[in-house]
């Protein structure tokens, strides 16, 4: 298994100094496929991943709470993603 530093190619801080201060998009298979410094933008990337391109910000949040949940999408803070990766739960 790669170290966290080798694995973490999906997020590089822009505004924050803390390299774990981000929100990751994780699918039902445990694959971390995108991330953002903003929770709302992470939700946006989950919607895009599912083909939901024309939703308002509120619509994206509603989709995530209903359909996104049914499809297994999750938004997980970077500190937890790192811990989950180290336990073998994130790909």
Backbone torsions as a table, in degrees:
resi	resn	phi	psi	omega
1	UNK	NA	138.7	177.8
2	UNK	-69.0	155.1	172.5
3	UNK	-69.6	163.3	177.6
4	UNK	-56.2	-43.1	-177.7
5	UNK	-62.5	-37.3	177.8
6	UNK	-73.3	-37.1	-177.4
7	UNK	-74.3	-38.5	-173.6
8	UNK	-74.3	77.9	175.6
9	UNK	-105.2	0.9	-175.0
10	UNK	-96.7	-9.4	-179.0
11	UNK	-145.1	130.3	174.0
12	UNK	-134.1	122.5	-175.0
13	UNK	-60.7	138.6	176.4
14	UNK	-109.7	-54.4	-177.5
15	UNK	-93.9	-33.3	-173.3
16	UNK	-95.9	148.8	174.7
17	UNK	-80.3	-29.6	-176.0
18	UNK	-78.2	116.1	-177.7
19	UNK	-68.5	-8.1	177.3
20	UNK	-106.6	6.6	-179.2
21	UNK	-90.2	75.2	179.3
22	UNK	-153.1	172.7	177.4
23	UNK	-120.7	128.0	-179.3
24	UNK	-105.0	147.6	176.0
25	UNK	-97.0	124.9	-178.2
26	UNK	-126.2	135.5	179.3
27	UNK	-94.8	-179.1	-175.4
28	UNK	-62.4	-23.3	179.6
29	UNK	-86.2	1.4	-179.6
30	UNK	81.6	17.3	179.4
31	UNK	-90.6	124.9	175.4
32	UNK	-84.5	109.3	-171.1
33	UNK	-110.7	-12.3	178.1
34	UNK	-165.0	170.3	180.0
35	UNK	-163.4	167.0	-179.9
36	UNK	-158.7	157.9	174.1
37	UNK	-73.9	-13.7	-177.7
38	UNK	-113.7	134.0	176.8
39	UNK	-58.3	-45.2	-177.0
40	UNK	-61.8	-38.8	178.9
41	UNK	-71.8	-34.5	174.7
42	UNK	-61.6	-41.7	175.4
43	UNK	-59.6	-43.8	178.7
44	UNK	-55.3	-45.1	-179.4
45	UNK	-67.3	-33.9	174.7
46	UNK	-63.4	-44.4	178.9
47	UNK	-61.2	-45.6	179.1
48	UNK	-61.5	-39.9	179.3
49	UNK	-60.0	-32.7	-179.6
50	UNK	-89.2	1.8	179.1
51	UNK	85.9	14.6	178.4
52	UNK	-95.9	91.9	-171.5
53	UNK	-98.3	-20.4	-169.7
54	UNK	-113.5	32.7	-179.5
55	UNK	-95.7	146.7	172.4
56	UNK	-71.7	172.6	176.7
57	UNK	-57.6	-45.5	178.5
58	UNK	-65.1	-39.7	178.0
59	UNK	-62.4	-37.8	177.3
60	UNK	-64.8	-42.1	178.4
61	UNK	-63.8	-41.4	178.2
62	UNK	-65.5	-43.0	179.1
63	UNK	-60.5	-45.0	-178.8
64	UNK	-61.0	-39.2	-178.6
65	UNK	-72.6	-19.7	-177.4
66	UNK	-114.8	-79.1	-176.5
67	UNK	-65.9	-41.8	179.2
68	UNK	-58.4	-42.4	178.2
69	UNK	-63.8	-42.8	179.4
70	UNK	-60.6	-35.2	-179.0
71	UNK	-86.8	-1.6	174.7
72	UNK	88.2	14.3	177.3
73	UNK	-76.2	142.8	177.9
74	UNK	-138.5	149.2	170.5
75	UNK	-110.2	121.9	-173.9
76	UNK	-128.1	133.7	179.2
77	UNK	-65.8	148.4	-176.1
78	UNK	-55.6	-36.7	179.6
79	UNK	-62.9	-37.6	179.6
80	UNK	-76.5	-36.2	177.2
81	UNK	-59.0	-44.6	179.1
82	UNK	-59.5	-47.1	179.6
83	UNK	-62.4	-42.4	179.9
84	UNK	-65.7	-39.1	177.0
85	UNK	-62.3	-45.6	-178.7
86	UNK	-63.7	-23.3	176.9
87	UNK	-92.1	-1.1	178.9
88	UNK	84.3	18.0	-176.5
89	UNK	-96.0	-13.3	-178.5
90	UNK	-120.2	136.7	177.8
91	UNK	-106.3	NA	NA
